[in-house]
Amino acid sequence: MAFRSYNSWAGEESEGLVKIFWIAVAASTLTLGWSAAAQSPTPKELPTVTVSRDGRALEIQRDSDPAPVRVPVLDRCGDPLVGEAKITHIELTKQCVNVRYGKHCYAKVDLKTLAVECVGCD
């Protein structure tokens, strides 16, 4: 009859429990990950935004519009004091389009209402 010390017996059993614990953690993580992916809504398509040929307006194509809508940014905000009177940079976010025109002038176009907010010039 072999005599086992308490420490060696507990060590073997605890190794088995640790393995079972990590298997349970991995299985629950996979299950929760799959259920979260199944419940997450599909990302809403962002509209297509382009600068018009003359460079003074944006053309925004939303899912709800049959054709691109022209938003005259420079006609509403006025010509910049410094730089050429055309749109030089656009940045599309989830809620608006940030527009830089001239050298240091900025405007925002709301994607829901297509309202133009003239932020100003530096």
Secondary structure as GFF3:
##gff-version 3
##sequence-region A 1 122
A	DSSP	alpha_helix	6	39	.	.	.	ID=ss1
A	DSSP	beta_strand	48	51	.	.	.	ID=ss2
A	DSSP	beta_strand	58	61	.	.	.	ID=ss3
A	DSSP	beta_strand	69	71	.	.	.	ID=ss4
A	DSSP	alpha_helix	73	77	.	.	.	ID=ss5
A	DSSP	beta_strand	87	92	.	.	.	ID=ss6
A	DSSP	beta_strand	96	101	.	.	.	ID=ss7
A	DSSP	beta_strand	105	110	.	.	.	ID=ss8
A	DSSP	beta_strand	116	121	.	.	.	ID=ss9
###
